[in-house]
Amino acid sequence: MAKQQSNQETEAPARPALRVDDSCVDARYANFCRVVSTPEELIVDFGLNPQPMGAPTSPVPISDRIVINFFTAKRLLHALNVSIQRHEAVFGPLELDVQKRVMN
């Protein structure tokens, strides 16, 4: 009979806490996002659409561009999905169709 491993041997080692320095962060608001891809990476543009209802008549100014690889994009997708699920569990479903959100 094979010897059973102790709990210490079978548990994964604890990860050290990741520390982040956000003292120099520049926060911006965006109501527009565009994603473009290459075989190696995703390019995510953020901007402020001054005409969010209907088709804009002038170009949407892009203020920030994030370039990430697909591995990071998949981790971001998971983190956003978890965050949105938690939000909807507390506040209810988010309606993406603007026309359905407008109160008469």
N, C-alpha and C positions, 0 to 999 in steps of 0.2 A: 504494500500500500504506500502511495506517495505521501510524503510529509506535507501537511497543510502549511501555507505561508501565513505569517502573522499579519494582522491588519496594517501594521506599519510598512511592511514590504509591498502590499498590494495597493495602498493608497498613493495617488500621485502627489509629488511634492508640491507644497503650497507655493503659489506665484507671489513674488514680492509686489507690493502695491505700486502701481504706475503713478509717478508724480508728474504733474503738468504745471508749467509756468505760463500763466495767461496774463501776466502783468503788461505785456505789450500788444495785446490783442486789439484789433480794430473791428468792432461789431457793426454790421450793416443789416438793414432790412431788405428783403427781396420778395417780390410777388411774381417773379418770372424766373424760370429755369429752363435751360436748353441743354441737352446731352448729345454729344457727338462722339463717335468712337473710331478708333483705329484698331488694327489687329492686336496691338500691345496695350492700349490704354483708353480710358474714358476722359473726355474733356467736358467739364460741367461749368456752364456759364450762368451767372446770377445777375439779375438786374431789377430795376424798378420800372414797371410798365405804367406810364402815366394814364393810359387808357385801358384799364383792365376789363371793361365791358365791351364786347364786340371786337372787331379786328382793328388793331392800331393803324393809324394813318401815317405815323412817322416811325422810324426805327426805334426799337427798345434799346436804351443805353445799357450796355453791360458794364458792371462795376467790378466784378470779381470773376476770376477763372480758376478752377481747381482741376489739376491734371492728376489722375490716379490710375494705378494699375487695376486689373480686374479682380485680384485677390482682395485688395483694399475696398474696392467697390462692393464686393459681395459681403464683406464684414459690415460696411456702411448700410447696405440694404437690410441686413438682419437687425442692426441696431435701430434703424428707423422704423422697421416693422414692429419691433417690440415696443418702442415708444408710442407709436400710433395705436396699437392694441390697448395699451394701458390708458391712454387718453380717452379712447372710445368707451372703454369699460366704465370710466367715471362720468364722462360727459355725453355719451351717446355717439352714434355713427356720424362721421364726417361726410357731408354731401358734396361731391365734386362738381355737380352740375350747378352752376351759378344761378341759372333761371329757377331752379327748384328751391334755392335758398332765399330768393328775394321775396320779401313780404309784400302783399298787396294792400 
